[in-house]
Amino acid sequence: MTAHFLRGAALAALLTTPALAQQTDLTIALQLEPPHLDPTSAAAGAIDSVLYSNVFEGLTRFMSDGSVVAGLAESWEINADGTSYTFTLRDGVTFHDGTTMDAEDVKFTLDRARAEDSANAQKPLFEGIEEVAVIDPTTVEVKLSAPDGNFLFNMAWGDAVIVAPESIEDIKQTPIGTGPFTFQQWVQGDCIELARNPDYWGDAPALEAATFKFISDPTAAFAAMMAQDIDAFAGFPAPENLPQFEADPRFQVLVGSTEGETILAMNNKLPPFDNVKVRQAVSHAIDRQMVIDGAMFGLGTPIGTHFAPHNPDYVDLTAQSNHDPEKAKALLAEAGFADGFTTTLKLPPPSYARRGGEIIAAQLRAVGIETEITNLEWAQWLEEVFRGKDFGLTIVSHTEPFDIGIYARPDYYFQYDNPAFQDLMKTLGTTSDPALRSELVAQAQTMIADDYVNGYLFQLAFPTVADARIKGLWLNAPTQATDLTGVSWSE
C-alpha cells in the first residue's frame, strides 16, 4: 500500500512538473572590443558589431542579404528631381530612457553628422544634405544639393543611426537608442550586456538577454567555444579549427562573405610610397594566395581593387598586380631604391592582420623591403594609423558596404589625392541610371588599381561557430553587425 502510494505520488509529481523552459539568453563572442559605444563618432566597426540594429536604429537599415529596408522611417516620398526625401516616421517610438523619438531627433542627428566640427567617421555620407526640415513630429524633409542615388543606402549605415540630444553627452559610455535591446553594462576588457527592451515599437526579440564577450586570442577563442563557455563566436578568428567544429554535432559552422576588402594600406603621402612605382613594386611583391592560405587557411577571395567580388559590378583586376618579385625589384630600381628601403608595418589585432603581416613582411623582404612590425591594440591603431596617419604600411579590412568613395577623400588615412577620382565619385553620386552607374563604378575600380593606391589582398570571409541549437544568426555580413533581432534557440 505504501509503495503503491509512493509510486503514484512520484508519477503525479512528474506529470505536474513543468517542461524545461526554452533558453532565452545568449553569450556571443567577438574578437574586437569597441573603443567606445557611439557609432556616430568613430571609424571602429567593432561598435556596430555590438550595437547596430540591437541598440541603435536608423531611418533605413540593412538586412542580412544586403538589401535596404525601412527602419525608423516607415515610408518616404522622393520629389521628381530626386533632391527631396520626405520621411514618415513610425509613430510611438521611444528611446530607452523613455523620451519620444520624433522628427526633431532626426534633424539633430543629421545636422550633427554634417556639422563643420562633426566627428562622424563617414561625414561625406551627409555632405549632400542642404537642409533638414521638421514638418511635424512624425514627418521630416531632407533636402539635397543634388540628386543622390545612394541616399537611402547611406542612411542605413551605422554612422547614420538616430540619436537624441538628451543622451548625447554620455553616449560613448551609455548608449541610448530605440532598438529591441537596451544597454545594461560594459565591463571593459571583458563584455557588454544587453537586455530585451519591453517597450520596443516592433516585434519583440526571442532573446531576453545577450552578452557580448571579447576574446582577441585565437587559441582562447577555440578553447572557450569547445568548452561551451560561450554559445557562439561571430567572425571566428581561428579558421584552422573550423573542421573540428564541423565534425562535432554540438556545433554548427556558418561560413559567409563580408563587405570586407582586406588591404595592405600604403601611406600615399609618405616617401617612398608617394612614388607610384614603389606602390606598384609592393603590389607585385605580394602573393595573395599565400596570404589567404597562411593567414586564413584558404578562406578568402583574391581581389585586385577595392570592391567586393560578389557585387555584380566587380571588375577582376587581380592580374594587374600579380605576384612577380623580379618585376617588383626592377620597379624599385627604377624608383631609385635598387637596394630597397625600410618602413613600418603597424598591425591591428585581427588574425588576418597579425598572421598576414608576418607573411607579407617575408614577401617584401624577398624584394629588398624591410618592415619594422608593431602590433597595436585597436584603440592604438585608430589613434596612430587612422587618425594620426603615422605609418608606412598597415593591414586592415574595410567592412563598410560599397565604400570605394573613401578614395575620394584626400585626408583619409592612406592619403590618396586624385582630383580625377574625386570628380568621378561626384558624377556617380548624381547618376541614377543603372547602366551608367555600373560603367562609372568600373572606371573607379580601374583607376585606383592603375594608381596602385594600396595592395589589394582578399575579400574577408566571415566564419561563425555556434551551438547547433541556435537559429537566426546572419550567414553573411553585408555590414559589420551582429544582429540578434531574429536569433532564438530551437526547442
C-alpha positions in Angstrom: 0.0 0.0 0.0 2.8 2.4 1.0 4.8 1.5 -2.1 1.9 2.0 -4.4 1.1 5.3 -2.9 4.7 6.5 -3.3 4.8 5.4 -6.9 1.5 7.2 -7.5 2.8 10.3 -5.8 6.0 10.3 -7.9 4.0 9.9 -11.1 1.8 12.7 -10.1 4.8 14.9 -9.4 6.4 14.1 -12.7 3.2 14.9 -14.6 2.8 18.2 -12.9 6.5 19.3 -13.3 6.7 22.0 -16.0 8.8 21.3 -19.1 12.2 22.8 -19.2 11.9 26.4 -20.2 13.4 27.3 -23.6 16.7 29.2 -23.2 16.3 32.9 -23.7 19.8 34.3 -23.1 22.8 34.2 -25.4 26.5 34.7 -24.9 28.2 35.5 -28.2 31.9 36.3 -28.6 33.7 38.8 -30.9 37.4 39.3 -31.4 37.4 43.1 -31.2 36.2 45.2 -28.3 34.8 48.7 -29.2 36.9 51.7 -28.2 33.6 53.4 -27.1 29.9 53.0 -27.8 29.0 55.9 -30.1 28.7 54.6 -33.7 28.2 58.1 -35.0 31.7 59.4 -33.9 34.2 56.6 -34.7 35.6 54.5 -37.5 35.7 51.3 -35.5 33.3 48.7 -37.0 33.5 46.9 -33.6 31.0 49.4 -32.3 28.4 48.4 -35.0 29.2 44.8 -34.3 27.6 45.1 -30.9 25.1 47.9 -31.3 23.8 48.0 -34.9 20.1 47.0 -35.0 20.3 45.8 -31.5 20.5 49.1 -29.6 20.6 51.8 -32.4 18.4 52.1 -35.5 18.4 54.4 -38.5 15.8 55.7 -40.9 16.6 52.7 -43.0 18.5 49.5 -42.3 20.5 46.7 -43.9 19.1 43.2 -43.9 21.2 40.0 -43.9 21.2 39.9 -47.7 22.5 43.5 -48.1 19.1 44.9 -49.1 18.0 48.2 -47.6 14.5 48.3 -46.0 12.5 50.7 -43.8 13.7 51.3 -40.3 12.5 54.2 -38.1 11.1 55.7 -41.2 8.1 53.6 -42.2 7.9 55.2 -45.7 9.2 58.1 -47.8 8.5 60.2 -50.8 11.1 61.4 -53.3 10.4 64.5 -55.4 10.6 64.5 -59.2 14.3 65.6 -59.5 15.5 63.4 -56.6 16.6 66.3 -54.3 14.0 66.0 -51.6 13.2 63.0 -49.4 10.2 63.3 -47.1 10.2 60.6 -44.4 7.2 59.5 -42.4 8.4 58.2 -39.1 6.9 55.4 -37.2 4.6 56.6 -34.5 5.0 55.8 -30.8 8.8 55.1 -30.9 10.6 55.9 -27.7 14.3 55.9 -26.8 15.4 53.6 -24.0 15.2 56.4 -21.5 11.5 56.9 -22.2 11.8 60.0 -24.3 9.9 60.1 -27.6 11.8 59.7 -30.9 10.5 62.2 -33.4 11.4 64.4 -36.3 13.4 66.8 -34.1 15.8 63.9 -33.2 16.2 63.1 -36.9 17.1 66.7 -37.6 19.5 66.8 -34.6 21.2 63.6 -35.8 21.7 64.6 -39.4 22.7 68.2 -38.6 25.2 66.9 -36.0 26.7 64.4 -38.6 27.2 67.1 -41.2 28.3 69.9 -39.0 31.7 71.6 -39.6 33.0 70.1 -36.3 31.5 66.7 -36.9 33.4 63.7 -35.5 31.5 61.3 -37.7 33.9 58.9 -39.4 31.7 58.9 -42.6 30.9 62.6 -42.7 30.9 62.5 -46.6 27.7 60.4 -46.4 26.0 63.6 -45.2 27.7 66.3 -47.2 25.0 66.4 -49.9 22.4 67.4 -47.3 21.4 71.0 -47.8 18.7 71.3 -45.1 16.7 69.1 -42.7 13.2 70.5 -42.1 10.8 69.3 -39.4 7.3 69.3 -40.9 5.5 67.8 -37.9 6.6 65.3 -35.1 6.4 62.3 -37.5 7.4 64.0 -40.8 10.8 65.3 -41.7 12.1 66.5 -45.1 15.7 66.2 -46.1 16.7 68.5 -49.0 19.8 67.6 -51.0 22.0 69.9 -53.0 22.0 67.4 -55.9 20.3 64.0 -56.6 21.9 61.1 -54.8 21.0 57.6 -55.9 22.8 56.2 -52.7 20.9 58.3 -50.2 18.6 55.6 -48.7 21.6 53.3 -48.7 23.7 55.9 -46.9 21.0 56.3 -44.2 21.3 52.6 -43.4 25.0 52.8 -42.3 25.7 52.6 -38.6 27.1 56.1 -38.8 23.6 57.3 -39.5 21.7 55.8 -36.6 19.3 58.2 -34.9 20.4 59.6 -31.6 18.8 62.1 -29.1 20.3 65.3 -27.9 19.3 64.4 -24.3 21.7 61.4 -24.2 24.5 62.6 -26.4 26.8 63.7 -23.6 27.2 60.2 -22.2 26.6 58.2 -25.4 30.2 56.8 -25.5 29.7 55.0 -22.2 25.9 54.7 -22.0 24.3 54.3 -25.5 20.6 55.1 -25.6 18.8 54.1 -28.8 15.4 52.9 -30.0 16.3 49.3 -30.7 14.9 45.9 -29.4 17.7 45.7 -26.8 18.8 48.1 -24.1 22.3 48.6 -22.9 22.9 47.2 -19.4 26.6 47.4 -18.6 30.1 47.4 -20.1 32.8 45.6 -18.2 35.8 46.9 -20.2 38.2 44.2 -21.3 35.5 41.6 -20.8 31.9 42.0 -22.0 28.9 44.2 -22.9 25.5 43.1 -21.6 22.1 43.9 -23.3 18.5 43.2 -22.2 15.3 42.9 -24.1 13.5 46.3 -24.5 10.0 45.8 -23.1 8.8 49.0 -24.9 10.2 48.2 -28.3 8.0 49.5 -31.2 8.5 46.5 -33.4 8.4 42.7 -32.9 9.9 41.7 -29.6 13.1 39.6 -29.9 13.1 36.0 -28.7 16.1 36.6 -26.5 15.6 38.2 -23.1 19.3 38.9 -22.6 22.5 38.9 -24.6 26.2 39.1 -23.6 28.9 40.1 -26.0 32.3 38.6 -24.8 35.5 39.9 -26.2 38.2 37.3 -26.9 41.1 38.5 -29.0 43.4 35.5 -28.9 42.5 32.7 -31.4 43.7 29.9 -29.1 41.5 31.3 -26.3 38.6 31.6 -28.7 38.9 27.9 -29.7 39.1 26.8 -26.0 36.1 28.9 -24.9 33.9 27.6 -27.8 34.9 24.0 -27.4 34.2 24.2 -23.6 30.9 25.8 -24.5 31.7 28.7 -22.2 30.2 30.8 -25.0 27.2 30.0 -27.2 28.6 31.4 -30.5 31.6 33.3 -31.9 30.8 35.6 -34.8 33.9 36.1 -37.0 35.7 33.2 -35.5 39.4 34.1 -35.6 41.0 30.6 -35.9 39.8 29.2 -39.3 42.3 26.3 -38.9 39.9 24.9 -36.2 36.7 25.0 -38.2 37.0 21.3 -39.4 36.9 20.2 -35.7 33.7 22.2 -35.1 32.2 20.9 -38.3 32.8 17.3 -37.1 31.3 17.9 -33.7 27.4 17.6 -33.6 27.3 20.1 -30.7 28.1 22.9 -33.2 27.2 24.5 -36.4 29.7 26.3 -38.7 28.5 29.1 -40.9 30.9 30.5 -43.5 29.6 33.6 -45.2 31.0 36.6 -47.1 31.5 40.1 -45.9 31.9 43.6 -47.5 35.5 43.5 -46.1 38.1 44.4 -48.6 41.3 43.4 -46.8 44.2 45.6 -47.9 47.9 46.3 -47.3 47.3 50.0 -47.0 50.1 52.4 -48.0 50.6 55.9 -46.8 50.5 57.7 -50.2 51.9 60.9 -48.9 54.8 59.4 -47.0 58.0 58.8 -49.0 58.7 56.4 -50.7 55.0 55.5 -51.1 54.3 58.8 -52.7 56.0 57.2 -55.8 53.6 55.1 -57.8 56.4 52.8 -58.9 57.2 51.9 -55.3 53.5 51.2 -54.6 53.4 49.0 -57.8 56.5 47.2 -56.6 54.9 46.4 -53.2 51.8 45.1 -55.0 53.8 42.8 -57.2 55.8 41.5 -54.2 52.7 40.1 -52.6 51.5 36.6 -53.2 47.8 36.9 -52.3 47.0 33.2 -52.3 49.9 32.5 -49.9 48.5 35.2 -47.5 45.0 33.7 -47.8 46.3 30.1 -47.2 48.7 31.1 -44.4 46.6 33.6 -42.5 43.1 32.4 -43.3 43.6 28.7 -44.1 42.1 29.2 -47.5 39.1 31.4 -46.6 39.0 34.5 -48.7 38.7 35.6 -52.3 41.6 37.4 -54.0 40.9 41.0 -55.1 42.7 43.4 -57.3 40.8 46.6 -56.4 38.7 47.9 -53.5 35.4 46.3 -54.4 33.5 43.1 -53.4 33.7 40.2 -55.8 30.1 39.2 -55.1 28.9 42.6 -56.4 27.7 42.4 -60.0 29.7 45.4 -60.9 33.0 43.9 -59.7 35.9 44.1 -62.2 38.6 41.4 -61.7 41.9 43.3 -61.8 44.0 40.8 -59.9 46.2 40.1 -62.9 47.3 43.7 -62.9 49.2 43.2 -59.6 50.1 39.6 -60.0 52.9 38.1 -57.8 56.1 38.9 -59.7 59.1 39.5 -57.4 61.5 40.2 -60.3 59.2 42.9 -61.6 59.0 44.4 -58.1 62.8 44.6 -57.9 63.0 46.2 -61.3 60.4 48.8 -60.3 62.2 49.6 -57.1 65.4 50.1 -59.0 63.6 52.5 -61.5 62.2 54.4 -58.5 65.8 54.8 -57.1 65.6 52.1 -54.5 67.7 49.4 -56.0 69.0 48.5 -52.5 65.4 48.6 -51.1 64.3 50.6 -48.0 62.9 50.1 -44.5 59.4 51.1 -43.4 56.9 50.5 -40.6 54.2 47.8 -40.7 51.6 48.5 -38.0 49.2 45.7 -37.4 45.8 45.8 -35.5 44.6 42.8 -33.5 42.5 40.7 -36.1 44.1 37.4 -37.1 44.1 38.3 -40.8 46.3 41.3 -39.9 48.7 39.7 -37.4 49.1 36.5 -39.3 49.0 38.1 -42.7 51.5 40.7 -41.6 54.2 38.1 -40.9 53.7 36.5 -44.3 53.7 39.8 -46.2 56.8 41.0 -44.3 58.7 38.0 -45.6 57.4 38.6 -49.2 58.5 42.2 -49.0 61.9 41.2 -47.6 62.4 39.0 -50.6 62.4 42.1 -52.9 64.5 44.3 -50.6 61.9 46.0 -48.4 62.4 45.6 -44.7 59.5 46.2 -42.3 59.5 47.1 -38.7 56.4 45.3 -37.3 54.5 46.8 -34.5 51.4 45.1 -33.1 48.8 47.6 -31.9 45.6 47.2 -29.9 42.5 48.5 -31.7 42.4 51.9 -29.9 46.1 52.4 -30.6 45.6 51.6 -34.3 42.8 54.1 -34.6 44.8 56.8 -32.9 48.2 56.2 -34.6 47.3 55.0 -38.0 43.7 56.0 -38.8 43.7 59.4 -37.2 47.4 60.2 -36.8 48.5 58.8 -40.3 51.7 57.7 -38.5 52.6 54.6 -40.6 54.2 53.3 -43.8 52.2 50.1 -44.2 49.3 48.6 -42.3 46.8 45.8 -42.9 43.1 46.3 -42.3 39.7 45.0 -43.6 37.3 47.7 -44.7 33.9 46.2 -43.9 31.6 49.0 -44.9 29.4 48.3 -47.9 30.1 50.0 -51.2 32.9 52.1 -49.7 35.0 52.8 -52.7 34.1 56.5 -52.2 36.8 56.7 -49.4 39.3 57.1 -52.2 37.8 60.5 -53.0 38.8 61.7 -49.5 42.4 63.1 -49.6 42.5 63.3 -45.8 41.6 59.6 -45.3 44.3 57.7 -43.6 46.1 56.3 -46.7 46.0 59.9 -48.2 45.2 59.3 -51.8 44.6 62.6 -53.6 43.4 62.3 -57.2 41.1 65.1 -58.4 40.0 62.9 -61.4 38.8 60.2 -59.0 37.1 62.8 -56.8 35.2 64.1 -59.9 34.3 60.6 -60.9 32.7 60.0 -57.5 30.8 63.2 -57.7 29.4 62.2 -61.1 28.5 58.8 -59.7 26.6 60.4 -56.8 24.4 62.3 -59.2 23.8 59.4 -61.6 20.7 57.3 -61.2 20.8 55.3 -64.5 21.9 51.7 -63.5 23.9 51.1 -66.7 25.8 54.4 -66.4 26.4 53.8 -62.7 27.9 50.4 -63.5 30.2 52.0 -66.1 31.3 54.6 -63.6 31.9 52.1 -60.9 34.1 50.0 -63.3 36.1 53.2 -64.1 36.6 53.9 -60.4 37.9 50.3 -59.7 40.3 50.6 -62.6 41.6 54.0 -61.6 42.7 53.0 -58.1 44.1 49.8 -59.4 46.1 51.7 -62.1 47.4 54.0 -59.3 48.3 51.1 -57.1 46.9 53.1 -54.1 47.0 50.1 -51.8 48.0 46.4 -52.0 44.7 44.6 -52.5 44.7 41.3 -50.8 41.4 39.4 -50.4 37.7 39.7 -49.6 37.3 38.7 -45.9 35.3 35.6 -45.2 33.0 35.5 -42.2 33.1 32.2 -40.3 30.7 31.8 -37.3 30.8 28.9 -34.9 27.7 28.4 -32.8 25.7 26.0 -30.7 23.8 23.7 -33.1 20.5 24.7 -31.5 20.8 28.4 -32.3 18.7 29.8 -35.1 18.6 33.2 -36.9 22.3 34.2 -36.9 23.4 36.1 -40.1 25.4 33.9 -42.5 26.9 36.9 -44.4 27.9 40.3 -43.1 26.7 43.0 -45.5 27.7 45.4 -42.8 29.6 45.0 -39.6 26.8 43.9 -37.4 25.8 41.0 -35.1 22.0 41.4 -35.5 20.3 39.5 -32.7 16.7 40.6 -33.5 15.9 37.2 -35.2 18.0 34.9 -33.0 16.4 32.2 -30.9 17.1 28.7 -29.5 15.4 25.7 -31.0 13.3 23.7 -28.6 
